[in-house]
Structures are given as C-alpha cells and as structure tokens.
Amino acid sequence: MATVYINDKAVDIGDKRLNLVQVAELAGVTIPHYCYHPALSVVASCRMCLVELGEKTPDGSVQMQPRVVPACQTPAKDGAVVQTATSKSKTAQGQTLEALLLNHPLDCPVCDKAGECKLQDYSYQFGFAESRMVDEKNTPPNKPDLGPNINLFTDRCIMCSRCVRFTREISGTSELHIVNRGTHSEIDVFPGDPLNNKLATNVVDLCPVGALASKDFLYSHRVWNLKTVDSVCPGCSTGCSIHIDANKDVVYRLRPRENPLAQGYFMCDDGRLGYHYANSKNRLSAPKIRSGQEWKETGWKEIVSGIDNDLRAVAAVNPKGVLGVLSPFLTVEEGFLLAQYLKSLSKDARLALGPIPVTGEDDNYPKTRNGQPAKVQFTIRQEKCPNRKGIEAILQHFEGKIVHLRDSLQGEKAEAVFLTGGYPPSTQSWLEPNLAKGISKTPLIINQDLFENAVAGQSKYLLPAAAFAEKEGTFVNHAGLAQGIKRICSGPRKGRTDGQVYLDLLGRKGLLHAFSLHKEIASAVPCFAPLLTMGPQGVNLEKGS
C-alpha cells in the first residue's frame, strides 16, 4: 500500500499508478492545471500545477526538493510529501498565471466562457491582484472558420495544447497543430483541412479558456442563467452521459458528462448539435381528435377517455385486434406502463417494437493512422435510438418474444393501433412507405409523436409526444447500461408526458414519478432488478453493477 501526504493529509493509493494531481483530487485538494486532462497524454507545458515535493526519510523527517515540480507529470510514490499551498508553490503558480495573462484580452464581459472559465477561477484563487504589464499586448487575428462548428479567438489562447492532442489522440484526425514559435505561437489548421471531424466540438469543452467557441452556442445565453440536469444523449445507442443546459423551456446546449461506464469523457457532434428539434415551433402541441376531415383540439381528460373507450370496444370484439407499437425512444418506464395498459384491455393484445433507425456503420475513433489500427476510444453507433434494449426487455416479458412492427403487420390484421414515435426529424423516414401503408389500413389509429408523421392523416387521435429533455425515466444502451434521464423543460404539450398519459389510461391517480416505478418494474421484469441500485453513472443490467 502506497501512502502519499498531500498538505500533511495521508492518502492511501494502493497500487494505483497516479500522478500528483490525481492524488490531490482524492484528498479533496485542488492543484490548478490547464494542459493536463486525464484522457490525454501529459505534456506539462502550462506549468500551472507547480508544487513542492519531498519524501519521508527513514528517521521520520521530511526532505524537500529545492525546486517546485509539475504535479501532472510527477508520479506518486510511497512516502511522497506534497505541499500545494506554501509560499513557494503559491508564488510559482501566481507567476505562471501572470505570464499567461500578459497577452490575454480583458473581454470577460463578452466571452462565452465567462462564468465557467478556469482562467477566471484560478486568477481569483491563485493569481496576483495587479498586472505589471505596461507594453502593448500581442493581438493576433481571430479565426472564425477554424471549422464549420467552431470559432477560434486566437488572442485568448494560452497554448495548453489540449485541442491539438485531442485531434491526434482521440479523433485521430490531426487537423489542429501549433504554428510559429514563442509568443507568436498559434493554433491553426492546414489550408483546406478544416476542423470538421464528428468529435470536433469536444475541443470547446476541453479548452480551459474562451479561445475555442461553439458557433451553435456563441452569444446565445449567459451560462449563469442556465439550469442544468444530468441526462443521456438520445442520438444513438452509445448512450453518452450528458448535461442538458436550458432556460425558460428552451434547450441551449448539450455537454458530455464524464462516465467511465458509458462513453468516457466525450460525445459526438451529431448528438451534441442534434437537440434543436426539441425547440421546434412545428412540434405537435396539443391533443387532437379527428372530426370528419378536420382536427379538433381537445383536453387531455376527454381524449384519454375517448381512447380508452374505443380500445376497450375493439378488445371486446377482437381480443387480438389491439396492437401497441413501442418506440425505442420511449423510456423503460413508459414502455412498461403502455404495455401494462394494453395487456389490461386483453391478454391477447399484441405488442411490437417500433422501427430501429440505422445509418451506415459504427463509426470508431481514433481513425487509423499510417495504416496502423488504433485502439478504439469512442464509437458513434449506427443504431440511432437510445433504448432498443430496454424496450426489447419489456416486450420479452409481456409477449415472450420480440416482434418487430413489420412482422406484426404481416400477421393477423389489427383493428386498432397505438403508435408511439418520438423520433427526431432526421429519422422521420422511420415510418417507411410500406409500414405507413400497412398501418393506415387500420380502422382505429392512436398516433403519438413529436411531429405529424406519415399516418397522421389516417389517425383518429393525435397526441403530442415528449422530447428527451421533457421527461424522466431510464434508457438502456447497446451494452445493457441503464441510465436515468431527467426533465428540464415542460415542452409544448400542455402538461402531459407520454408516461403520464399511460398512467391516466391505467386509471392510476397522481403525477408520474418515473423512478418511483422501479420497484414495481423490477418485481414484474426481473432483468430490471439492478435499477433499484442505479446511481448517477447508471447500472449494467447484465452485470448488476
């Protein structure tokens, strides 16, 4: 067992191979740093993490080294003594900050990073109160077209090289590099080779200052006005853990949330920038019932009663005539409640898995370099839905097998279809012409989706669905990892999420709290028992941890 002493506090690290920054985090001590990131190689270039280092001698005394050392590059070993708050350490850190701020513009009031900027935070915590800079600052031109999604404010850059190492080590595309030397060093791309790989916008998160900015979020909102919840990206079956930032029912950005059980530290640009449909003005906003050739908006109480009466009438005449289509965009809780309701109408009511949108092949990163295959660190899945495995488990329980919509339509004719969607506009082709044709022949269609789809014109009931930011529940990714999603927006649906509608159809009183259903779901469907111990990083349903 190795023991390291951080500011006189003993930290047992066992046989882990850690550097001093990591050990300090275990001790609850912040060692300031810019260039270091746990997912990237160590370069120790910013010199912000300078600390005093010594070791305990056999007689119990401590012998300190004469010079400060970079904590990110110094491996922890048994008996190491680290002092992060001594006069020597503070002076070294303050001098480093002073050097980094020499040419840095004082544009915090207009900088998108203000409020979550490490240069701001460390300047207050570790820097000097006044600047001694009297010469004119070096102001290189900005590069607004570094890539289709990214601006570079060159004068804000502190040359930590995180972005360069990301494109070399994580995306493997190597678009970014450092040009010129000394005080004239800049981040740049080769002519004709912009920063446009599918992981590119992660460099905005990695940038500790405001040098790299997302064009999507630029000047749109101040971060201190945003509310944040932890959630899961619905873009593909990787199930990246994310933060959703929103204000006044508008989603402004998605950011990756560190989760070693899911994607690690990053997320793809398709997922990050694919949230705009949730803010669309074209979404269905109120429940409607068809009256002749026209739609009539109605209240939720009336439409729930109408749906229930119509489905019960069909089930009474033809017990196998009711078909429920469970979308892979439903949460586990929503799928369970809808299946439970339809089976309560008739034990012979049929359930089918909605179409699984697939695009191309799995996209692995980093990309192959020099013909040598690289170890995969991130995968964008071809399966463009978040909860296929969760819905399949629901179907397996209620049906004893997994039936796809196409197969179900080719079987016994349905008299009523409860169709759930929730697919983003980018996957609106999910309802292929043949499927739409098969569904449209059904006498009674209850259609729940974000937007009007291919069978909206033939539907009797049209229900607005909730987007990922407007509901709570559980998604299960391709590897069986169950993670919770949380609600941050109310959406345009007049107060009803999908799960609340199903709860109303079941005749159960009260508001839906998805996570309170876990005990009931685990009791009915044993494979979901691990949900009872699910934490912020999720739980693997196959391993139970």
N, C-alpha and C positions, 0 to 999 in steps of 0.2 A: 504493500500500500504506500503510494507516494503522497506526501503531505507538502503543500505549498502554503506559505504565510503571506497573505495579502493585507497590508496595513495592520499587521500583528494578529490577523484573524486566520486561524488554521483551516485549510480547505483540503479535504481528502479527495484525491482524484483517481485513486485506484491505479489501474494500469492503462488509463486513457492517454492518448497522445494529444495533448492540448498545448496551445500557446498561452502566453500570459493574459491576453485579452479575454480568452475563453474562461480561464480560471477566475479572473476578476468578476466576470459575469456570474459565475457560480456563487461567488462571495457577496453578490449584490453591490459590487463596486464598478463604477463606470470609468473606463480608461478611454479618453476621447480618441477617435480614429476616423480617417476619411478613406484611405486607399484599401484598407482591409475589408474583406467580405468573406464569410465562411464558404461560399460556393465558388470563389475564385482563387487563383494562385496568389501567393503572398509576395509582394514586391517591396514593402516597407519604404515607399517613396515619399509619403506625405510628412513623415516624422512627427506626427501629432501625438503618437502614443508613447513618447519617451518617458521612461520611469527609472527609478533607482532599483538596482538589483544587487542582491548579496546572497550569502548562504551561511547556514549554521555550521560552525566548526565542531569538532568532537568534544571540545570543552564547554560547549553550550553558548559560546559567544557568537556574534554575527559579524562577518567580514563583508563589507560592502564594496562593490566595484567603484573605481574612481569616476567612471563615465556613465551617463544615462544610456539606456538601451531601448530599441524599439520593441514594445511588448508584443506586437503582432508576429514578429519574426523570431522571437525568443522562445524556445520550447521550455515547458515547465518540467522541472525535475525535483526529485525528493529533497527537501530541505531548503528549497529556494525561498528567499525572503524578498518581497516586492513592496516598495513604498511608492504610492502614486500621488501623495498629497504633500510631500516635503517641499521645502523652498526650492531645492534644485530641480525637482520634477515640474513644479508649477512654473518656474522661470523658463525652462526648456519648452514647455507647452505654450506659454504666452509668447515667446519669441517666434515659435513656429507660426502661430496664428497671425502675428504681426507681419511676418513675411508673406503669408497667403493673402492678407488684406491689402498689401501695398498697391496692387493694381485693380483691386475689386471695386466695382462701382457701388455707390450708396443708393441703390434703386430698390430697396426692400418694399417701398410702398406700391411699386408696380410689378414686382416679381411674383410669379405664380408660386414659388417655393416658400414665400413668407408664411410663417406660422408652423412650418414643418421642416425648417432648414437647419441642418447641423452646423452650418457656419454661423448662423444667428445664435443658436443654442450654446455652442462652445465659446463664442465670443463673450457672451454674458457670463458663462460659468468659469472659463479658464483664461480669457484674454485680458489685455490691458485696457484701461478706461479711455486712453487717448492715443491718437496716432501721431507718429513723429514724421510721417511722410510729408515733404514740402514740395517735391518735384511733381510735374505733370504726370498723370497716370497713363500707362500704355493702354490704348483703346482699340484693339483690333476689330475689324468689321464682323458683324453677326452673319450667320449662315442659315437663313430661313428655309433653305431647301436641302438640308442635310439628308432628308428622306421624305417620303410622302406624308408621314405622320409625325415628324419630329423637327423642331427648330433648335438651332444651336446659338445661344447667346455667348459668344466667344469670350467677351470681357469678364464674364462671371466664372469662367472655368478655373479650377485650382489644380488641374493636371493630376488628379488622383489615379487616372488611367483605368478606372473600373469599367467604363464603357468599352474601351479597347479590348480589355481582357475578356469581357463578356462575348464580344463578337468572335473572338479567337477560340475561346474555350467552351462556351455554352451553345451558341448558334453555329459555330464552326464556319461562318461565312466571311469573317475577317474584313468587313467593309471599313471599319474605323482604324485609324492609325494616328500617330503623333508626327507632325511635321515641324520643321525649323528647330532651333535649339535655344536653350537658356530662357530668358524672359520672353522670347518671341515664339515659344512653343505653342502649338495649337492642335486641337482635334480636327481631323478632316477626313474626307473620303477621296478615293481616286476619281478622276474625271470620268463621268459616265457610269459610275458604280455607286449609286446612292444607297443609303441605309434602308433597305426595304425587305429584309427577311421577315418571316412570320413571327419572330420573337422580338423584333426590333424595339418596340416601345418599352421593354423592360429596362432599357438604359435610362429612361426617365426616372424610374423608381430607384435605380442604383445610384444615380447622380446625387451626391450629398448636398449640392447647392442648386441654384436655379439655372445652370448652364444649359441643360437639356430639358426641353419642354414639349409636352404633348400638344399638337395642334388641335386635337379634339377638345381638350380641357382649357386651353390657353385663354386667359382673360374672361372665363365664363363665370367663375364664382370664387369667393374667398373661402379658404379651407376651414376657417374657424366658424363659418356659418353652416357647414355641412354636418349632418348626422351620419353616423357610421354604424353598420351592423356587419357581423360575420356571416358569410353565406357560402354558396357553392356556385361556380360558373355552370350555366345550363348549355354551353355551346357544344360540348361533346362528352363522350363517356369517360374521359380522363377524370373529370370531376375536380377541377382545380379549386382549392380553398381560396376564397376571395374576401375582400372588403367591398361593400357597396356604400358609396357616398351619395347622399341625396339631401334635398331640402325642398319643403313645400310640395311633396308628391312628385318631384322631378328627380330622376336619376342623373347624376352629373358625371360619374366615372366609376369604373371598377378597378380595383388594385389587387395584386396577388397577396395572399396571406400565407406565411410560411407554414408548411405542413409536411413533415418527412414521410407521413403515411400516404400522402396523395401525390402532389406534383413537385414538392420541394419548395423552391423559393420563387418560381416564376410562373407566368401564364402567357398564352399566345395572344397575338393581336386580334385574331378573329373573335376570341372570347371577350377580350378587353373592350373592343370597339363595337361589339355586336349588340349592345344594350338599347340602342335608340328606338327600336320598335316598342319598347315598354312606354316610351313617352309619346308615341304617335297619336295624332289627333284623329286618325282614321280607325281607331280601335272601336269595337263594339262597346257601347257604354251603358246600355240598359236592356233588360229582358224584353223580348218581343214575342207576340203571338200572331200567327197569320190569320187575317180576316179577309177571306176572298183572295184577291190579288194584292192586298196591301198588308203592311206590317203595322201592328198596333202595340205601342209601348204599354206595359202593364207593371204592376207591382210584384215584388218577389212572392208575397203570400199567395196572390192569385195564380201566378204561373206555377209555383210549386204544387199547389192544389190541383191545377189542371193536368200537369204532367203525371202526378200520382194517380189520378182518376183514370186517365187514358191508358197508362201502362197496366193498371190492375184489370181494366176491361179486356185488354189483349191477352194477358196471362190467364184470365179466367176461361177464355175460349180456346186458346192455344198455348199451353204451358211452355212449349219450346219456341214460341214466336217472338220472345223478347231477346234482343241481342245488345249487349253492352260492349262498346269499343273503348278499351282503356289505353289512353295515350301514354307513351314513355316520357311525356313531360308532366304527368301527374306525380305528386309525391306519393310515398308509400301509404301515408295516412289517407289521402284522397282516394287512391285506388282501392284500399281496403273498405272504406265506407261505401263507395259506389257499388263494389261487388257485393257487399253485405246487403245493401238495399235491393239490388236486382234479384238476388237469390231469395230475399224475403218475399218477393212477389210470386216466385215459383222456383222450386229447387231445380227445375229443368231449364230455367233461363240460361242463356248461353253468354259466355264471355270470350272476348277476343283481344289480342294485342294489336294496338294501332300500328300503322306503318313506321318502320325504323328508317329515318333518313340516313343515307350513306353517301359520302362524297369521296371519290378517289380511293387512296390507300392511306394507312397510318403514315404520318409524316414524322420521322425521327430526327432528333438533334443531339449533338452537333453533326453537321454534314460531313461527309467523307472528305478528308484532306489528303492530297498527294497519293490518292489511290489506297490509302490505309483506312480500314473501317474504324470508326471511333466508338467508344463506349457510350451507349445511349443514355442521355441525361434528361431528356424531355421528349414526350410524344404527343402530337396532335392526332387524336383518334379519328378514323374515317366515319365512325358512328356518331352522328350529330344530334344526340339526345342525351339527357343526363340520368335517366332512371329506367332503362330497359330491364336491368337485372332485378330491380325492386318490384316492378310490375309483373315480371315473369314469376317471381315467387308468390305473388298474390294469386295469379292465375293457376299456378300449380296447386295451390291449396284449395281453391274453390272449384276448379274444373278437373283436377287430377292430371292435367297436361297443359301444354302451351299451344294455343290455337291462334294462328295469325288471321288477320282480317280477310285476306284474300281467300284462304281456305274456308273460312266461315261462310263467306258469301257464295261459295261454290256448293255448300251443303244445303241443308234444309232452309227454305225460304223464311226470312224474318218478316214478322208483321209490324214490329216496332224496333227502331234502332236508337240507342242512346249513344251519340257520337261525341267523344271528347277530343279536343285538339290541343291548343296551347303552343302550336308550332310557330316559330318566328317566320316573318315573310320570306326570308332567304330559303326556307324549306316548304314554301306553300305548294310546291309540286308533290308534297307528301300524299295528297289525295289524287292519285293518278286517274286518268280518264276512265279506265276500266273499273276501278274501285268506285269512283263517283257515280258511274252509270249503274253499278250494282246496288249501291245504297239508295240512289234516287228512285228506284222502283218500289222501295218500302213505303207502305201506306202512312206510317207514323214515324217521323224523324225528329228527335230532340237533338239539337245541334249546339254544342258548347265550344266556343273558340275565341281567339283574340280578335280575329278579323273575319269578315264574311268569306267563306270558302266555296268550293265548287258545288256543294249541295245546299247552300243557303236558300236558293230559290225554291227548293222542293221541301224545305223543312217547315214543320208546323210551329215548333218552338225554337227560338234563337236566344241562347244565353251567352252573355259576355264572360270570358274566362279570365282568370287572374294570371298575370305575368310572374316571373320568378321573384321579383322584388316586392310583390304584393301578398305573399302568403308565407306561412311557416310549415315546416314538415321535414321530410327526410328524402334524400336522393341516395341511390346506391350505384357506385361507379363500376367500371368494367372489371375491376379486381375484387368486387364484393365489399368495398369500403363504404359504410353508411355514414353520411354526414348530415348535420342539420342545416336547414336554410331558415332565415328569419325575415320577417316582414318589416319594411321600412317605409313603403308607400301604400296609400289606400287605393290608388288607381281610379279609373272612371266607371266603376261597376256599381255604384250606389250601395256600397256596404256589404256585398256578399262575395266571399271567396268560393272557389269550387267546392272545397270541403264543407263549408257552411251550408251550401245548397244541398249536398248529400245528407248532411246531418238533419236538415229540415225535412227532407224526403223520408228519412227514417222515423220522423216524429220525435226526435230527441231534443229536449229543451236546452236552451243556453247557447253560449258562443263556443265556437270551436277553438280549443287549445290543443294543437296537434300533438305536442309532446306528452300531454296527459293521456293520450290513447296508447302509448307504447306498451303499457301493462296488458291492456286488452288485446292488442295485436300480437304480442309475444305469446300470450296464452292460446290464441287461436292458431297462429302460424309459428311453430317452434323455431324456425330458422331466424326469426327476428328477435329471439330472446336477448342477444347481445345489446339490443337497443336500450335496455334498461341500465346499461353501464356506459352509454355513449358520452364521450367528453368533447371538448372543443375541436379536437383533431379527428373525431369520428371513431368508429369501431368496425373492425373487419368481421363481417357476418360469418365468414368461412372459418376464421381462426378464433373468433370470440375475444379479440384483443386489439 
